[in-house]
Amino acid sequence: MKESQRILPTYTIAGTEFTVDVFKEELRQTDKPDNIIGFDQMAYSKSGYHFDYNTELKNIPISFVGGYETVHLPNMTELDPVGMAAKYGISEEELRGKTDVDIMVDQKQLALREAGQLPVIEIAGHPFYVDLAMDALRPKDDFTTQGIRFSEIDDYFFEGSRHYRIPHNPKTHTLEELDFENIKAIPKGIILVEIPLPHELDPVAYARIHGLDRDQILREHPIQMNTKAIEIQWADTPLKQIIARNLKRELEKNQAAENNKPQRKRGRRL
């Protein structure tokens, strides 16, 4: 039976019935389906989900003025085992006794990380170890540099994609600072790469370093032991406009300097 044809299970919260939709990862008030509570809005641990619930709004409160109560929900594997089995392509038997994070996270990759193996990100064809304890992406087999330090690239956070976008020198395996106020040409040998945030590159280490629930972070960002940085073409950035602006400013400055030069008087011709 297709998911669209199946009658979805329900769960009652403080007297209100909600439909459980594991494919969309949300609870919908059964008699008012536009009232939605997303599972990504809830805190998670292996025991399940919990969140603050306003009985008047029948949702997570915008502010905590007024009455609310803390609600605990089972894992989605318990709320809707049929739907979870279908979503992740496994049998209900395989699902039995497992939590959401057990199903959502690749357990083989997680075991490698827990055994001490560091995740790797490929940047311009070269592997870098994701070493959050050292605050760095360390290039493999290159001991001439500390690599790319996260503390150095904070200013390169790109809001549009929730990644870092950094100018990178593939020869030195480092961040290459550019002087955007004075740059007058596309930099040769420098590429622009998009790098995920630390909690996405290594959720296990990130949770440990910051004292967070590992399963909460893993549920939101399942471990990937091998990723690849995306190269962004300079043509797809505002760099050409920045260069044009700098060239125009330099031209105007040179013209002003030329106009301000004292004019040499001509002598009388014989």
Buried (B, 14 or more C-beta within 10 A) or exposed (E): EEEEEEEBBBBEBEEBEBBBBBEEBBBBBBEEEEBBBEBEBBEBBBEBBBBBBBBEEBBBBEEEEEEBEEBEBBBBBBBBBBBBBBBEEEEEEEBEEBBBBBBBBEEEBBEBBEEEEBBBBEBBEBBBBBBBEBBBBBBEEBEEEBBBBBEBBEEBEEEEEEBBBBBBBBEBBBBBEBEEEEBEEEBEEBBBBBBBEBBBBBBBBBBBBEEEEBBBBBBBBBBBBEBBBBEBEBEEEEBEEBBEBBEEEEEEEEEEEEEEEEEEEEEEEE
